[in-house]
Amino acid sequence: MARRPRERVSLFEKDAPVPLAARMRPRTLDEFVAQEHVVGEGRALRRAIESDVVPSLILWGPPGSGKTTLAEIIANATGANFVSISAVSAGVADLRAVVADAQRARAIGKRTVLFIDEIHRFNKAQQDAVLPYVEDGTLTLIGATTENPSFEVNSALLSRTRVYVLHALDDASIATLVRRALADTERGLGRQTIRLDEDAFEVLVQLANGDARVALGTLEFAAAAAAVDGAGAKHIDRTLIADALQRRSIAYDKRGENHYDVISAFIKSIRGSDPDAGLYWLARMIDAGEDPLFIARRLVILASEDVGLADSRALQVAVAAQQAVHFVGLPEGFFALAHATLYLATAPKSNSVGRAYGAALRDVEETRNDPVPLDLRNAPTGLLRGLGYGRDYRYAHDDYAAMGAAGDLPPPERLERYLPENLGDPAYFEPGAQGEEARLRPWIAARRSKPTGKRAPASGGRGAPS
């Protein structure tokens, strides 16, 4: 007779203690801290929970903001079957099993609420497997995600759910949770005699960065590591909190929502000529481990997009910063990035480069693409010269030399027409009023005021006028 295999028990699962953050999860809406805009008194979702008519919804928020806690509160409040799975480990087969159970429950009048933690980790096929059963009411879906649902959740599934945005907890809410954990004798640390210094308390609250799980986890570890003082209390000071935490909790994902939000704030601060804000957002990105070359690339773009000809040295500084970061790397590469950030933030601003190119591109897209005028064409062979390529072209430098010196800009006389006739006389480039572009304004105006000679239509080539 075949022997039955022995059940394997992980040493990590045997009598594993429940973390303080899990023990202290609020069990009711009255215990739930913060997120008043979602579950405060009189809010629609709170009334739905209390009435047990919760719709399919997605809870979107940073880590430690209460997504899983709120789902468990709904589980305790609802009379429906509540099934919880994690998108990290569950597959389509698990979903089908949940659906089969839900269909049987529905046949006897019982609802099923399915909670999917980290729903953004489900691929399209997995999300599609849930969709028809959310649509026909077999399942009420509650998803939790730290990523923007607009990017991570199928639009079809998204249209059948309500998205509720949870915010990172403020310092007052974190402080409330820490005090509650210290005082609670049933689930918290209240049975222990703990002396938490006031400055250590403040450091813990601030460095948790709005993440309740980080705050309580750090407190629990510090309490376990604390030495007992002469009064028999576990003494937790500022140094111990910093040691227990090791590093501030950073809500930053280099491929997620925060990545784009912070770089957006960085660019807009420089565009708005605020060097202090530019440095702050730069430090946030570097501290979070952002790719320094990604930052450098955005500075190079900004140098032309937002400074442009108002200070053409800005592009040189930005490119030099990119080269320096590539050559030096981090941590010292922050000097070059900070250098470029300060230069661009304090430089005069102009968006004329982008506006001029955009105007020219519109003409390219919306008008007939006439052949290049014959006098502007290249004539490398006798045959092409015989066809008139390059004929009557006037070499601009000859005219400049004949007219003599005229400062650091060529004279504004229009020596030649360089555009197809059908475009008329477009004015793509409009210099700004700041920096070096200001001196271009009268020169451009004078150049455009000169009469434009008409050239004979080009012959031959695709699209040539008859």
C-alpha positions in Angstrom: 0.0 0.0 0.0 1.4 3.4 -1.0 2.4 5.5 1.9 0.7 8.8 2.3 3.1 11.7 2.0 3.8 13.6 5.2 2.4 17.1 5.3 5.2 19.6 5.1 5.0 22.5 7.6 7.0 25.6 7.1 9.0 26.7 10.1 8.0 30.3 9.3 4.3 29.4 9.5 4.4 27.5 12.7 3.2 29.7 15.5 4.1 32.8 13.5 3.2 35.9 15.4 0.7 38.3 13.8 2.4 41.7 13.1 1.2 44.7 15.1 -0.1 46.4 11.9 -2.3 43.5 11.2 -3.5 43.1 14.8 -4.4 46.8 15.0 -6.5 46.9 11.8 -9.7 48.8 12.5 -12.7 46.4 12.6 -15.5 49.0 12.1 -15.9 52.3 10.2 -15.9 54.1 13.6 -12.4 52.8 14.2 -11.2 53.6 10.7 -8.9 56.6 10.6 -8.9 59.3 7.9 -10.3 59.0 4.4 -13.3 61.1 5.5 -13.9 62.0 1.8 -14.7 58.3 1.1 -16.2 56.9 4.3 -17.0 59.9 6.5 -20.4 60.4 8.0 -23.0 60.9 5.3 -20.8 59.8 2.4 -22.4 57.5 -0.2 -19.9 54.6 0.3 -20.4 54.6 4.0 -24.1 54.5 3.6 -23.8 51.6 1.1 -21.6 49.7 3.5 -24.0 50.2 6.4 -26.9 49.2 4.2 -25.1 46.2 2.8 -25.5 47.3 -0.8 -21.8 47.8 -1.7 -21.3 48.2 -5.5 -18.3 46.9 -7.4 -15.5 49.3 -6.7 -11.7 49.8 -6.9 -9.8 51.3 -4.0 -6.8 53.2 -5.3 -4.2 54.6 -2.9 -0.6 54.4 -1.7 0.7 51.6 0.6 -0.6 51.8 4.1 -3.6 54.1 3.3 -6.2 51.5 4.4 -7.3 49.7 1.2 -7.2 46.2 2.7 -8.5 47.4 6.0 -11.6 49.0 4.3 -12.2 45.8 2.4 -12.1 43.8 5.6 -14.5 46.2 7.2 -16.9 45.6 4.3 -16.4 41.9 4.8 -17.4 42.1 8.4 -20.4 44.4 7.6 -21.8 42.5 4.7 -24.1 39.5 4.8 -22.6 38.2 1.5 -20.0 35.5 1.1 -16.7 37.3 1.2 -13.8 35.8 -0.8 -10.3 37.4 -0.7 -7.5 36.6 -3.1 -4.2 38.2 -4.1 -3.4 38.9 -7.7 0.2 38.0 -6.9 -0.6 34.3 -6.5 -4.0 33.7 -8.0 -4.6 32.7 -11.6 -7.5 32.1 -13.9 -8.3 28.7 -12.4 -8.7 30.3 -9.0 -11.1 32.9 -10.4 -13.1 30.2 -12.1 -13.4 28.3 -8.8 -14.6 31.5 -7.1 -17.2 32.1 -9.9 -18.5 28.5 -9.6 -19.0 28.9 -5.9 -20.6 32.3 -6.4 -23.0 30.8 -9.0 -24.1 28.1 -6.5 -24.5 30.7 -3.8 -26.6 32.9 -6.1 -28.9 30.0 -6.8 -29.9 30.0 -3.1 -30.1 33.8 -2.9 -26.7 34.5 -1.4 -24.4 37.2 -2.8 -20.6 36.9 -3.2 -18.1 39.8 -2.7 -14.7 39.1 -4.3 -11.8 41.1 -3.0 -8.7 41.2 -5.2 -5.7 42.7 -3.6 -3.1 44.3 -6.0 -5.5 43.9 -8.9 -3.1 45.9 -11.1 -1.0 42.7 -11.2 -3.7 40.8 -13.1 -3.1 40.6 -16.8 -5.7 41.3 -19.4 -6.8 37.6 -19.6 -7.3 37.4 -15.9 -9.3 40.7 -15.8 -11.4 39.5 -18.7 -12.2 36.3 -16.8 -13.9 38.3 -14.0 -15.6 40.8 -16.3 -18.8 38.9 -17.4 -19.6 37.9 -13.8 -19.2 41.4 -12.5 -21.5 42.6 -15.3 -24.3 40.0 -14.6 -24.1 40.4 -10.9 -22.7 37.0 -10.0 -19.8 38.8 -8.2 -19.4 42.1 -6.5 -15.8 43.1 -7.1 -13.6 45.1 -4.7 -10.1 45.7 -6.1 -7.2 47.3 -4.3 -4.3 48.9 -6.2 -1.4 51.3 -5.7 -1.3 52.0 -9.4 -3.5 54.3 -11.5 -6.5 52.2 -12.6 -6.8 54.2 -15.8 -3.5 52.5 -16.9 -3.6 49.2 -15.1 -7.3 48.1 -15.3 -9.1 47.2 -18.5 -11.5 49.9 -19.6 -14.4 47.4 -19.8 -13.9 46.4 -16.2 -13.2 49.9 -15.1 -16.5 51.1 -16.6 -18.4 48.6 -14.4 -16.8 49.7 -11.1 -16.5 52.9 -9.1 -13.0 54.1 -8.3 -12.4 55.6 -4.8 -9.1 57.4 -4.2 -7.5 56.9 -0.8 -4.8 59.4 0.2 -1.7 58.8 2.2 -2.5 59.4 5.9 -1.6 62.8 7.4 0.7 63.1 10.4 -2.3 63.5 12.8 -3.8 60.2 11.6 -0.5 58.4 12.0 -0.1 59.8 15.5 -3.6 58.6 16.4 -2.7 55.0 15.2 0.6 55.0 17.1 -1.0 56.2 20.4 -3.8 53.6 19.9 -1.3 50.8 19.5 0.6 51.9 22.6 -2.5 52.0 24.7 -4.4 48.9 23.4 -3.9 46.0 25.8 -5.8 43.5 23.7 -4.2 43.8 20.3 -1.5 46.4 20.8 1.5 47.0 23.0 -0.5 48.2 26.0 0.5 45.3 28.2 4.1 46.4 27.9 5.6 49.3 29.8 7.0 51.5 27.0 8.5 55.0 27.3 8.5 56.6 23.9 10.4 60.0 23.9 8.4 62.9 22.4 11.1 63.6 19.8 11.2 59.9 18.9 7.4 60.0 18.5 7.6 62.9 16.2 10.3 61.3 14.1 8.3 58.1 13.8 5.2 60.0 12.6 7.1 62.1 10.1 9.3 59.3 8.6 6.4 56.9 8.2 5.5 59.2 5.3 1.8 58.6 5.6 2.1 54.8 5.7 0.3 53.3 8.7 1.9 49.9 8.2 5.4 51.4 8.3 4.7 53.4 11.4 3.3 50.4 13.4 5.9 48.0 12.0 8.7 50.4 13.1 7.1 50.9 16.5 6.9 47.1 17.1 10.5 46.5 16.1 11.8 49.3 18.2 9.8 48.1 21.2 11.2 44.6 20.7 14.8 46.0 20.5 14.5 48.6 23.3 16.6 48.2 26.5 14.8 48.3 29.8 15.6 51.4 31.9 15.9 51.7 35.6 12.2 52.2 36.0 11.5 48.9 34.3 10.2 50.5 31.1 11.3 49.8 27.5 12.9 53.1 26.5 12.5 54.1 22.8 14.5 57.2 21.8 15.0 59.0 18.6 18.1 57.1 17.6 16.4 53.7 18.1 13.4 54.8 15.9 15.8 55.9 13.2 17.7 52.6 13.5 14.5 50.6 13.4 13.2 52.4 10.4 16.5 52.5 8.5 14.9 54.5 5.7 12.0 56.8 5.2 9.0 55.1 3.5 9.0 56.4 -0.1 5.9 56.3 -2.2 7.7 56.2 -5.5 7.6 53.7 -8.3 9.9 54.4 -11.2 7.3 53.0 -13.6 4.1 54.1 -11.8 1.9 57.1 -11.1 4.3 58.8 -8.7 7.1 58.7 -11.2 5.1 60.8 -13.6 3.7 63.1 -11.0 7.1 64.1 -9.5 8.8 64.6 -12.9 5.8 66.8 -13.9 6.2 68.9 -10.7 9.9 69.2 -11.4 9.5 70.4 -15.0 6.7 72.8 -14.1 8.7 74.3 -11.2 11.7 75.0 -13.6 9.3 76.4 -16.2 7.8 78.6 -13.6 11.3 79.9 -12.6 11.3 78.5 -9.1 14.9 77.2 -8.4 14.0 76.1 -4.8 11.1 74.0 -5.9 13.1 72.6 -8.8 15.8 71.4 -6.4 13.3 69.9 -4.0 11.7 67.7 -6.7 15.1 66.8 -8.0 16.2 65.6 -4.6 12.9 63.7 -4.2 13.6 61.8 -7.4 17.3 61.1 -6.7 16.5 60.0 -3.1 13.9 57.6 -4.5 16.4 56.0 -6.9 15.1 57.6 -10.2 17.3 57.0 -13.2 19.5 60.1 -13.4 19.7 59.9 -17.2 15.9 60.1 -17.3 16.1 63.4 -15.3 18.9 64.6 -17.6 16.9 63.8 -20.7 14.0 65.9 -19.5 16.3 68.8 -18.7 17.7 68.7 -22.3 14.1 68.8 -23.6 13.2 71.6 -21.3 16.2 73.7 -22.4 14.8 74.0 -25.9 11.1 73.7 -25.1 10.9 76.3 -22.3 14.1 78.4 -22.5 14.9 78.2 -26.2 16.5 81.2 -27.9 15.9 83.4 -24.9 19.2 81.8 -23.6 20.7 79.3 -26.1 23.4 78.4 -23.5 20.7 76.6 -21.6 20.8 73.7 -24.1 24.6 73.6 -23.8 24.3 73.4 -20.0 21.7 70.7 -20.1 23.6 68.6 -22.6 26.7 69.0 -20.6 24.8 67.9 -17.5 23.7 64.8 -19.3 27.2 64.0 -20.4 28.6 64.6 -16.9 26.0 62.3 -15.3 26.7 59.6 -17.8 30.5 60.0 -17.2 30.4 60.4 -13.4 27.3 58.6 -12.3 25.7 58.9 -8.9 26.1 60.0 -6.2 28.3 62.8 -7.4 26.2 63.2 -10.6 23.7 65.2 -8.6 26.0 68.2 -8.8 25.6 68.4 -12.6 21.8 67.8 -12.3 21.5 70.5 -9.7 23.7 72.8 -11.7 21.5 72.4 -14.8 18.3 72.7 -12.7 19.3 76.0 -11.2 20.5 77.4 -14.5 17.3 76.5 -16.4 15.1 77.7 -13.5 16.8 81.2 -13.5 17.2 81.5 -17.2 14.8 83.8 -19.2 11.9 81.7 -20.7 10.5 81.3 -24.2 8.4 78.6 -25.8 9.0 80.0 -29.3 10.9 77.0 -30.5 8.0 74.6 -30.0 5.5 77.1 -31.3 7.5 77.8 -34.4 8.0 74.1 -35.1 4.4 73.3 -34.5 3.2 76.1 -36.9 5.6 74.8 -39.6 4.4 71.2 -39.0 0.8 72.3 -39.4 1.5 73.7 -42.8 3.4 70.6 -43.8 0.4 68.5 -42.8 -2.4 70.8 -44.1 -1.0 72.2 -47.4 0.2 70.7 -50.6 3.8 69.6 -50.4 5.1 71.4 -53.5 8.5 70.4 -55.0 11.6 72.3 -53.8 12.1 75.4 -56.0 14.6 74.9 -58.7 17.1 77.5 -57.5 17.2 75.8 -54.1 17.9 72.3 -55.4 21.2 70.6 -55.3 23.0 70.2 -58.7 25.7 67.6 -58.4 25.6 66.6 -62.1 25.7 68.3 -65.5 22.3 66.8 -66.3 20.7 68.4 -63.3 22.4 71.7 -64.0 21.0 71.5 -67.5 17.5 71.0 -66.1 17.9 74.3 -64.1 18.7 72.9 -60.7 20.5 75.6 -58.6 20.2 78.2 -61.4 19.9 81.8 -60.3 20.6 80.9 -56.7 22.2 83.8 -54.9 24.9 83.0 -52.3 23.8 84.9 -49.2 27.3 85.5 -48.0 28.1 87.6 -51.0 25.3 89.9 -50.2 26.3 90.1 -46.5 29.9 91.0 -47.5 28.7 93.7 -49.9 26.4 95.3 -47.3 29.2 95.6 -44.7 29.0 95.0 -40.9 25.6 95.3 -39.3 26.3 94.3 -35.7 25.9 90.7 -34.7 22.9 90.0 -36.9 22.8 90.0 -40.7 20.9 92.8 -42.3 17.1 92.3 -42.4 16.8 92.6 -46.2 15.1 89.6 -47.7 17.8 88.5 -50.1 16.0 85.4 -51.4 12.8 83.5 -51.1 13.2 80.0 -49.6 9.6 78.7 -49.4 7.2 77.3 -52.0 4.9 80.0 -53.4 1.7 78.3 -52.2 2.6 79.0 -48.6 2.6 82.7 -49.0 4.7 84.5 -46.3 4.1 82.5 -43.1 5.5 83.8 -39.8 6.3 80.7 -37.8 8.9 82.1 -35.5 7.7 84.8 -33.1 10.5 85.8 -30.7 9.6 86.1 -27.1 10.1 89.2 -24.9 12.7 87.7 -22.6 16.5 87.3 -22.8 18.3 87.1 -26.1 15.1 86.7 -28.0 14.1 90.3 -27.2 16.8 91.6 -29.5 15.5 89.4 -32.3 12.1 91.0 -32.4 12.9 94.2 -34.3 15.2 92.3 -36.7 12.5 89.7 -37.5 9.9 92.5 -37.9 12.2 94.4 -40.3 13.0 91.3 -42.3 9.4 90.4 -42.8 8.5 94.0 -43.8 10.7 93.8 -46.9 8.9 93.0 -50.2 9.2 89.4 -51.2 10.1 88.6 -54.8 8.0 86.0 -56.6 9.8 83.1 -58.3 8.6 81.3 -61.4 6.8 78.0 -60.6 9.1 74.9 -60.4 8.6 72.5 -63.2 8.7 68.7 -62.9 8.5 66.6 -59.8 5.6 65.2 -57.9 2.9 67.8 -57.2 4.4 70.5 -59.4 1.8 73.1 -60.6 1.0 73.0 -64.3 
